[in-house]
């Protein structure tokens, strides 16, 4: 079974059972952000997590096995995203990426923000002019080494 097929099964079962990603995340005791990434094919579940998800969503055994395999990360179908919401993040990085880079380097030095030692939090923020999306990205700073 291909990982994309497992993702399709997961999404169909989620819809059929009227579950939210946060509901599923609670079952394995992890954040909705990480769980969603995992179930969309970007992270690896351990045996217990995969079994719990498999039972909750009535997945076949080969799908449960697939959830435990290290995935090929990076799932966008095109170099420039065409989905409007994802494209706005692409646009955000095009506009603010150099500023983010400059400010991180000024504060921390020459290095990168890890997407491995990383967490993310997405919240709805009420606003009388229209609700806002609040996203916090939290990654460990990794300095470049000299050798």
matplotlib code that plots the C-alpha trace (Angstrom):
import matplotlib.pyplot as plt

x = [0.0, 1.3, 1.5, -0.8, -3.5, -3.2, -3.7, -6.8, -8.2, -7.5, -9.2, -12.2, -12.5, -12.1, -15.0, -17.2, -16.7, -17.1, -13.8, -11.5, -7.7, -7.7, -10.0, -7.6, -4.6, -6.1, -6.3, -2.5, -1.7, 0.1, -0.6, -3.1, -0.3, 2.1, -0.7, -2.1, 1.3, 1.8, -1.5, -1.0, 2.2, 5.0, 5.9, 6.4, 4.1, 5.4, 3.7, 1.3, 0.3, -0.3, -2.4, -4.5, -5.1, -5.8, -8.5, -10.0, -10.3, -10.8, -7.6, -6.4, -3.2, -1.0, -2.1, -1.1, 2.3, 2.7, 2.1, 5.2, 7.6, 9.7, 8.0, 9.5, 9.0, 7.8, 4.4, 3.6, 2.7, 4.3, 7.3, 5.0, 1.9, -1.4, -3.7, -4.6, -3.9, -0.6, 0.3, -0.1, 2.7, 4.8, 4.1, 4.8, 8.3, 8.9, 8.0, 9.3, 11.9, 14.9, 13.8, 13.2, 16.7, 18.3, 16.7, 17.5, 21.1, 21.3, 19.9, 21.5, 24.4, 25.0, 22.8, 19.3, 16.0, 15.5, 12.3, 13.3, 13.6, 10.4, 6.9, 4.0, 0.8, -2.2, -4.9, -8.0, -7.8, -11.1, -11.2, -14.2, -12.9, -12.7, -11.1, -7.3, -5.1, -2.3, 0.6, 3.7, 6.7, 9.2, 12.5, 15.8, 18.6, 21.4, 24.6, 26.9, 30.1, 33.6, 36.0]
y = [0.0, 3.4, 6.2, 8.4, 5.7, 5.5, 9.3, 9.0, 6.2, 8.4, 11.4, 9.4, 7.7, 11.0, 12.5, 9.4, 9.5, 13.3, 13.6, 16.7, 16.4, 17.4, 14.5, 12.1, 13.7, 13.3, 9.5, 9.2, 12.0, 14.4, 17.8, 18.4, 19.9, 17.0, 14.4, 16.1, 16.1, 12.5, 11.4, 13.4, 11.4, 13.6, 11.9, 8.4, 6.9, 4.3, 0.9, 1.9, 5.2, 3.4, 0.7, 3.3, 5.2, 2.0, 1.0, 4.4, 4.8, 1.1, 0.9, -2.3, -3.9, -2.8, 0.8, 0.5, -0.9, 2.0, 4.6, 3.2, 3.7, 6.7, 8.8, 10.8, 14.3, 17.2, 16.6, 19.6, 18.5, 21.5, 23.7, 26.8, 25.8, 26.3, 25.8, 29.3, 28.8, 27.1, 29.7, 32.5, 30.8, 30.7, 34.4, 35.1, 33.5, 35.4, 38.7, 38.2, 35.4, 37.6, 39.7, 36.6, 35.3, 38.6, 39.0, 35.4, 35.8, 39.1, 37.6, 34.1, 34.2, 32.1, 29.1, 27.8, 27.1, 23.4, 21.8, 18.6, 19.9, 21.8, 22.5, 24.4, 25.8, 27.0, 28.9, 30.9, 34.5, 36.3, 39.8, 42.0, 42.9, 39.1, 36.2, 35.8, 32.8, 32.7, 30.4, 30.0, 28.1, 27.1, 25.6, 25.0, 27.2, 25.2, 27.2, 26.3, 24.7, 25.5, 22.6]
z = [0.0, -0.9, 1.7, -0.4, -0.3, 3.5, 3.6, 1.5, 3.8, 6.9, 5.4, 4.3, 7.8, 9.5, 7.5, 7.9, 11.7, 11.9, 13.7, 14.0, 13.9, 17.6, 18.4, 16.8, 18.4, 21.9, 21.3, 20.9, 23.3, 20.9, 19.5, 16.7, 14.6, 14.8, 14.5, 11.4, 9.8, 10.7, 9.3, 6.1, 5.6, 7.0, 10.3, 11.6, 14.2, 16.7, 16.9, 19.7, 18.0, 14.7, 16.3, 18.1, 14.9, 13.0, 15.5, 15.7, 11.9, 11.1, 8.9, 7.4, 8.8, 5.8, 6.4, 10.1, 9.0, 6.6, 9.3, 11.1, 8.1, 7.7, 5.0, 2.1, 3.5, 1.5, 0.0, -2.2, -5.7, -7.4, -6.8, -6.5, -4.5, -6.3, -3.3, -2.2, 1.5, 1.0, -1.6, 1.0, 3.0, -0.1, -0.6, 3.1, 2.8, -0.5, 1.1, 4.7, 4.3, 4.0, 7.0, 9.1, 8.0, 8.8, 12.2, 13.2, 12.2, 14.0, 17.2, 17.1, 14.6, 11.5, 11.5, 10.9, 12.8, 13.0, 11.6, 13.4, 17.0, 16.4, 17.5, 16.1, 17.6, 15.5, 17.3, 16.4, 17.8, 18.1, 16.5, 16.0, 12.5, 11.6, 13.4, 13.0, 12.5, 15.1, 14.2, 16.4, 15.0, 17.6, 16.3, 18.0, 16.6, 15.1, 14.5, 11.5, 12.7, 11.6, 11.0]

ax = plt.figure().add_subplot(projection="3d")
ax.plot(x, y, z, "-o")
ax.set_aspect("equal")
plt.show()
